[in-house]
Amino acid sequence: MKTNIPSLGERPPKRGNRFSRAMGRLMLRLLGYHFTGTIPDREKFVVIIAPHTSAMDFVVAMFAIAGLGLRVSWMGAEWIFRYPFIRWMGGIRIERSKSTGVVAQTIEQFENHQRLVIALSPEGTRKKSVPWKTGFFRIAEGSKVPILMAGLCHQSKEIRLGPAVEPDIGLDAFMDEARSFYSEYLERYPDRFGI
């Protein structure tokens, strides 16, 4: 089965080289995963990834990111940055000593970078989390960047890239779109996923 790797436009941040892209694509092919959808041709956006019900979600996501050649960042606690590879993997340090919270610090990162894609799990845990945490929406709204919905379906081996939605539609309207997008997912552990 083909992995159907979406092409990146000129504007999103890039990462890696032909070798790393080939390795990511090979691993996806060996695991049987394929893409549907596209990546927005934007310099900055937030991507939310769900469901997050098993450690395998992270593994598949890392191969997908490598295969795409997309530079994806994520916010992490200070203590994990003692490991040098964390920053190389896209980690951006959350400074607990600052008076501002994670949302404000992430908005600041968008202000300080010309190109930035931040990935977040709106569930925040591998356990069932309803309702979702809405920090991702406040980050997108405060940074004036779209939100790309991405889903992993382990049964169909699909990495689904949905529409990039502008946050000016409001949280309630966005959550309606998210419920529609994620409703068909049969995840690895169905009892752990809700929206």
N, C-alpha and C positions, 0 to 999 in steps of 0.2 A: 504494500500500500504506500502511496506517495504521502509525504508529510505536508505538501501544499504550503510551503513557507511563504507568507506574505512578504512582498518587497517593502523596503523602507524608502520613504521619500528623501528629499535632500535635508529636510529640517530637523527630524528627531536626532537626539544624541546617539552616536555610534560607539561600539566597543568591539574589541577583538580583531581578528584577521581571518583569512580564508581557512586556516587550520582550525581555529576555535569554532567557527561557524560549521565547518564540516563535521567536527566531533559532536557538536550539539545535535545536528541533524541526523547523524548516524545513530546516536543513542535514542532519539525519538523514534526513528524507524525501527530499531531493534525492539523497543517497547511497544510499537504498534500505534503510536500517537500521530494525529494529523491536525492541522489548523483549519479553521473556517473563519472568515472575516478578514478585516484589514487593520492596519496600524494608522492612526491619523498622522497626516503630514504636518505636524506642529512641533515647535521647539520645546514646549512645556506641556505636560499633562499629568494628571493623577490616574493611576490604574488601580482598580480594585479587583482582587482575585478571590474567588469563592467557588465552590465550598472549600473550606480548610478543615478537613476532617481526619487527615492522616499525615504522617511524616512524608509519605510518598508524594503528596502535593508539592512540597518544597523541591524535591528531587526533579520532578517533571518540569516545574517552573524554571529551575536553573538550566536544564537542557534546552527548554524553549527559548529562554533569553539568549543563551549562547548561539543557538541556531539562527535566531533572528539577527544577531549582531547589534542588538539594541542595548544601549547603556541604561540600566535600571538601577535606581538607588532606593534605599530604605532607611528609616530612622531606627537607631539602636541605642540601648543603654550604654553608659560610659564603660562599664566593666568589661564588655566584650571586646573593646578596642585594644586590650592588652595583647590580643592575637593579631599579628601584622596583616594577615590575609583578609581581615574583616573589611577594611577600607577598600582593598582591591576588589572585593566582591560587591561593592556598591554601598557599603554602610556609611551612614552619616551620624555622627555622635549627637545624642541628646544630652544637653548639659543640665543636669539636675540642680546645679548650684544657681542657675539663672532664675530670675523671678518669673519669667514667662514659661508657659507650658509647652507641650509637644506641638500643638496646633500652631501657636505663634512662632515657634522655632522653625517649623517646616515652611510656613509662609515666608519667613526670613530667608530660608534657603532658596526658595523660588525667586525672591527679589535679588539675591546675590549671584545667581547663575543665568547665563544667557540661554543655555539648554539644560533641561532637567526633567526627568521622568521619575516620579516617586511611586513605588508600589506599596499598597497597604492591604491588609486583610480586615475587612470591616467587621468580621466576627471577633477578631482579637484573640481567639483561642481555638483549639481543636474540639472543644466541647460545644454543645448547642448554646448559641447566644442569641436570644431574641428579646428585645429588638436589637438590631445591629448598632454598634457604636457609630456615631455620625461625625467623628472628627475628620474623616476623609472629605466629607461634603463641606465642612467649614474651611478646610485647607483650600479646596478648589475654589470656593466662593471668595475667600480672602485673597487668593492669588490670581483670581480671574482666569482660571485655566479649566479646560474640559476634563471630564471624568470618563475614562475608558473602562467599560465592564469587560472582564475576562473570566471565563469559567472553565473548570476542569471536569470532564465527565469520564470517569474511569471505566464505565461499562462500554461506552461507544468509542473510547480512546480519543476523545475530541478535546482540543484546546480551542475554545470558542472565543473569538474577539468580537465584542458587540459594538454598538454605536458609541461614539464619543459624545457625551451629553454635556451641554453647557449648564453650569450651576444656576444660571439666572431663571431656570424654570421653577425653582423652589424645591425644598426638601421633599415635601409630600408627593409632588409630581415625579420627582426623580425616583423615589422609592416605589411608586407604581410601575415605572419602567423597569426598575431592577427586579421587582417581583415577577414581571412578565418574562424577563430575560432568563432568570435563574430557575423558574418554576419547573422546567422539564428535566432538571438534572437528577440523575440517579447516582448519587455519590457513593463512595466506598462504604461509608457508615451513615445511612440515611437518618438514623435517629439523632445524629449530631448536627444536622443542618436545618436551619430555619431562617426566615427573613421576615 
